[in-house]
Amino acid sequence: MARVLGVGMVGLGMAVAPHALALRDLEGAGRARFIGGFSPSAERRTAFAARWQAPVFDRLEALLAAPGLDLVLVLTPPAAHLPVAEAAAAAGKHLLVEKPLEFDLARAEALVTMAERAGVTLGVVFQHRFRPAALRLKAALEAGLLGDPLSASATIRWWRDANYFAQPGRGMKARDGGGVLLTQAIHTIDLLLHLMGPVAEVAAFARTSPLRAIDTEDIVAAALRFAGGAIGTLNATTVARPGFPERIDIAGTRGSAMLVAERLELHPEGGSPEIIDHGNAGGGGADPMAFDHGPHRALLAEMLDAIVEDRAPRNSGASALGVQRLIEALLRAAGEGRFVTL
């Protein structure tokens, strides 16, 4: 019989729902057991316990000491990831951390190093890698169906309304570490890198619109040169009402692909188009949680498998460093008005 792992959550805010739904599915399949959640907010603990019928803990130490706990989901704001992860790793618990890994690249690297030294498995929540259409595109590229990539671009034209930014600190560097790149577009940018490999050089523009009182960027446009030779663009914003599905376009020597949220079109040279359509809805509109939890379930299942099999998950913490390196390079290029080499 498969080993059943105990899972706990730290941080009971906006990010909880897809994780809790995924965990409930895996609990029903005999893969996991929900130990409970912790938040320093009594209000959030009460709301969480009522909605999910799960135990809550009023101290992090109490959750970490709970019998049967194997894996901790770190769902706090980014700047709190490292201290929570350090406490959990010191207690011998494996870690699945919401994106971004941390507030900035230096702290993200420190988190990865800490987990390696503690001997615990570290994963990051980049669920877009686990969408069926994205999995098919990844397999098609690895099989050479599109030939050598020549052009690859990402477009993330989303909308976030006043209610979203009403939460204290939302959109501020002190809380989130960054704006549209680090907080919203990071999923699509990570998927672009997952598909195409690293970026070698960037040029960029970034600005903050007058629509909200924040100190981070909410409009970015950039040119990319990939290490493999392809070139492309990045267009990311949260000012595009009412919000549109994110998109990745790839053209190669033998065909092209268009991935719009969870709808994929593959156009191989000399062959019939292949279409996988799981819809083009997502978190691009005013409700950032308007998406199916299936990819979260697949990501969490991969994490559980990696722990049992004593290997790195496909969504390892180390694999998340590339997107933070790119985001910092984009902001540096925009701030200094020059090309930046990674």
C-alpha positions in Angstrom: 0.0 0.0 0.0 1.1 3.6 -0.7 2.4 5.6 2.2 -0.1 8.2 3.4 1.6 11.5 4.2 0.4 14.1 6.7 0.1 17.6 5.3 -0.3 20.9 7.1 -0.8 24.5 6.0 0.8 27.7 7.2 -1.0 30.8 6.0 -4.7 30.6 5.7 -5.5 33.5 3.3 -6.4 33.8 -0.4 -4.2 30.9 -1.6 -5.8 28.2 0.6 -8.8 27.1 -1.6 -7.1 25.3 -4.5 -4.6 23.6 -2.1 -7.4 22.5 0.3 -9.5 21.2 -2.6 -6.5 19.3 -4.0 -5.6 17.9 -0.6 -9.2 16.8 0.0 -9.1 14.9 -3.3 -5.8 13.2 -2.4 -7.1 12.4 1.1 -10.1 10.7 -0.5 -7.7 8.7 -2.7 -5.7 7.5 0.3 -2.7 9.5 -0.6 -2.6 12.1 2.1 -4.0 13.1 5.5 -4.9 16.7 6.4 -3.3 17.5 9.7 -4.5 21.1 9.9 -3.6 24.7 9.4 -1.9 27.6 11.2 -2.4 31.4 10.9 -1.5 34.0 13.5 -4.9 35.5 12.7 -7.7 34.1 14.9 -10.3 35.3 12.4 -8.6 33.4 9.6 -8.3 30.3 11.8 -12.0 30.4 12.6 -13.0 30.9 9.0 -10.7 28.1 7.8 -12.0 25.6 10.4 -15.6 26.3 9.5 -15.1 26.0 5.7 -12.8 23.1 5.6 -13.8 21.2 8.8 -10.1 20.9 9.6 -8.1 21.4 12.8 -6.4 24.7 13.4 -3.3 25.6 15.5 -2.7 28.9 17.2 1.1 28.5 17.2 3.4 27.4 14.4 5.3 25.2 16.8 2.1 23.3 17.7 1.4 22.4 14.1 5.1 21.3 13.5 4.8 19.1 16.6 1.5 17.5 15.5 1.8 13.7 15.2 2.0 12.4 11.6 3.0 15.7 9.9 5.3 15.1 7.0 4.8 18.1 4.6 4.2 21.8 5.2 2.5 24.0 2.6 3.9 27.5 3.1 1.1 29.8 1.9 2.1 33.1 3.6 3.2 36.3 1.9 6.6 35.9 0.3 8.7 37.7 2.9 7.6 35.1 5.5 8.5 32.1 3.5 12.1 31.7 4.6 11.5 31.9 8.4 8.5 29.5 8.2 10.5 27.1 6.0 13.5 27.3 8.4 11.3 26.3 11.3 9.6 23.5 9.4 12.9 22.1 8.1 14.4 22.2 11.5 11.6 20.0 12.6 12.4 17.6 9.8 9.3 18.5 7.6 9.3 18.6 3.8 8.3 21.9 2.2 5.9 23.0 -0.6 6.2 26.8 -0.9 3.8 29.1 -2.8 5.3 31.2 -5.6 7.5 33.2 -5.5 10.0 31.2 -3.4 10.8 34.3 -1.5 10.8 38.1 -1.5 13.9 38.4 -3.7 16.5 36.2 -5.4 19.0 36.2 -2.5 16.4 35.0 0.0 15.1 32.4 -2.5 18.6 31.1 -3.0 19.0 31.0 0.8 15.8 29.0 1.1 17.0 26.4 -1.5 20.4 26.1 0.2 18.7 25.7 3.7 16.4 22.9 2.5 19.4 21.0 0.9 21.4 21.3 4.1 18.5 20.2 6.2 17.9 17.2 3.9 14.2 18.0 3.3 12.4 17.9 -0.1 11.5 21.4 -1.4 8.9 22.1 -4.0 7.3 25.3 -5.3 3.8 26.0 -6.4 4.0 26.5 -10.2 0.9 24.6 -11.1 0.8 25.8 -14.7 3.5 23.3 -15.4 1.0 20.6 -14.6 -1.9 21.7 -16.8 -2.7 19.0 -19.4 -2.1 21.3 -22.3 1.2 22.5 -20.9 2.3 18.9 -20.3 1.5 18.1 -24.0 3.4 21.1 -25.3 6.4 20.2 -23.2 6.4 16.7 -24.5 6.0 17.9 -28.1 9.0 20.2 -27.8 11.1 17.5 -26.2 10.1 15.1 -29.0 11.2 17.7 -31.6 7.7 18.0 -33.1 8.2 21.8 -33.7 11.9 21.5 -34.7 14.4 24.0 -33.3 12.6 26.9 -31.5 13.1 30.2 -33.3 10.6 32.6 -31.6 8.8 32.4 -28.2 6.7 35.0 -26.5 4.4 35.4 -23.5 1.5 37.7 -23.1 -0.2 38.2 -19.7 -2.8 41.0 -19.9 -4.7 40.6 -16.7 -6.9 42.9 -14.5 -6.9 43.4 -10.8 -9.6 45.6 -9.3 -9.7 48.0 -6.3 -10.9 45.2 -3.9 -7.7 43.2 -4.7 -5.4 46.1 -3.8 -7.5 47.0 -0.7 -5.7 44.3 1.3 -3.1 46.0 3.4 0.3 45.9 1.7 -0.9 44.4 -1.6 1.2 45.6 -4.5 3.9 47.0 -2.2 7.5 45.9 -2.2 7.6 45.6 1.6 4.9 42.9 1.5 5.0 41.2 -2.0 8.6 42.0 -3.1 7.4 42.9 -6.6 4.5 43.7 -8.8 3.0 42.1 -11.9 6.2 40.2 -12.7 6.8 38.5 -9.3 3.1 38.3 -8.2 1.0 37.6 -11.2 2.9 37.0 -14.4 5.4 34.7 -12.7 3.4 31.6 -13.5 3.4 32.2 -17.2 7.0 33.4 -17.2 8.1 30.2 -15.3 6.1 28.1 -17.8 7.9 29.9 -20.7 11.3 29.0 -19.2 10.1 25.5 -18.4 9.3 25.0 -22.1 12.1 27.0 -23.7 15.0 26.9 -21.3 16.9 29.9 -19.8 17.0 33.5 -21.1 20.4 34.8 -21.9 19.7 38.6 -22.4 16.9 41.0 -21.9 15.9 44.6 -22.5 12.8 46.0 -20.8 10.5 48.8 -19.9 8.5 48.9 -16.7 6.2 51.4 -15.0 3.5 51.9 -12.4 0.1 53.0 -13.7 -1.9 55.7 -12.0 -4.8 53.3 -11.3 -3.7 52.1 -7.9 -1.5 53.4 -5.0 1.3 50.9 -5.2 5.1 51.1 -5.4 5.6 48.1 -7.7 5.3 47.8 -11.5 2.0 46.9 -13.1 3.0 47.3 -16.8 6.1 45.6 -18.4 7.2 45.1 -21.9 10.5 43.3 -22.7 12.6 41.7 -25.5 14.1 38.3 -24.7 17.0 36.3 -26.2 17.0 32.7 -25.1 20.2 30.7 -24.5 19.1 28.3 -27.2 19.1 31.1 -29.8 15.4 31.9 -30.0 14.2 35.5 -29.5 10.8 36.7 -28.3 8.8 39.2 -26.2 7.1 39.5 -22.9 4.0 41.7 -22.3 2.7 41.7 -18.8 0.2 43.9 -17.0 -2.7 44.0 -14.5 -4.4 47.1 -16.0 -6.2 45.3 -18.9 -9.9 45.3 -18.1 -11.7 42.9 -17.8 -8.6 40.5 -17.9 -7.7 38.1 -20.7 -6.3 34.6 -20.8 -2.5 34.4 -20.6 -0.8 33.2 -23.8 2.5 31.6 -24.9 3.4 31.4 -28.6 6.3 29.3 -29.9 7.5 29.0 -33.5 10.1 26.5 -34.6 11.7 25.2 -37.8 9.1 22.5 -38.2 5.9 24.0 -36.7 4.3 26.3 -34.2 2.2 26.2 -31.0 -0.2 28.6 -29.3 -1.1 28.0 -25.7 -3.9 30.2 -24.4 -4.5 29.4 -20.7 -5.5 25.7 -20.9 -6.1 25.5 -24.7 -3.3 24.3 -26.9 -3.0 24.4 -30.7 -0.1 22.5 -32.2 0.6 23.1 -35.9 3.4 20.7 -37.0 4.9 20.9 -40.4 3.1 18.6 -42.9 0.6 17.3 -40.3 -2.9 18.0 -39.1 -3.3 20.5 -36.2 -3.7 19.0 -32.7 -6.0 20.8 -30.3 -6.3 20.2 -26.6 -9.0 22.4 -25.1 -9.5 22.5 -21.3 -10.8 26.1 -21.6 -9.3 29.5 -21.6 -10.6 30.7 -18.3 -8.2 31.4 -15.4 -7.2 34.0 -12.9 -6.8 36.8 -15.3 -9.9 38.7 -14.2 -11.0 40.5 -11.1 -11.2 37.1 -9.3 -7.6 35.8 -9.1 -8.8 32.4 -7.8 -11.2 31.7 -10.7 -9.6 28.5 -11.9 -9.9 24.7 -11.6 -7.8 23.0 -8.8 -6.8 20.0 -11.0 -3.3 21.3 -11.7 -2.8 21.9 -7.9 -3.8 18.3 -7.3 -1.3 17.0 -9.9 1.4 19.2 -8.4 0.7 18.0 -4.9 0.6 14.4 -6.0 4.0 14.9 -7.6 5.3 16.3 -4.4 4.0 13.4 -2.4 5.5 10.9 -4.9 8.9 12.7 -4.7 9.0 12.5 -0.9 8.1 8.8 -0.9 10.6 8.0 -3.6 13.3 10.2 -2.1 13.9 12.3 -5.2 13.5 15.9 -6.3 10.1 16.8 -7.6 9.6 18.2 -11.1 8.6 21.5 -9.4 11.7 21.6 -7.2 12.7 24.7 -5.3 15.9 24.9 -7.3 13.9 24.9 -10.6 12.1 28.0 -9.4 15.3 30.2 -9.1 15.5 30.7 -12.9 12.3 32.8 -13.1 13.4 35.0 -10.2 16.7 35.6 -11.8 14.9 36.6 -15.0 12.5 38.9 -13.2 15.3 40.7 -11.4 17.2 41.1 -14.7 14.0 42.5 -16.3 13.6 45.1 -13.6 17.3 46.0 -13.7 17.2 46.4 -17.5 14.1 48.7 -17.2 15.6 50.7 -14.3 19.0 51.2 -15.9 17.8 51.5 -19.5 20.2 48.9 -20.9 20.5 45.3 -22.0 21.2 42.9 -19.1 22.9 39.6 -19.6 21.9 36.8 -17.2 
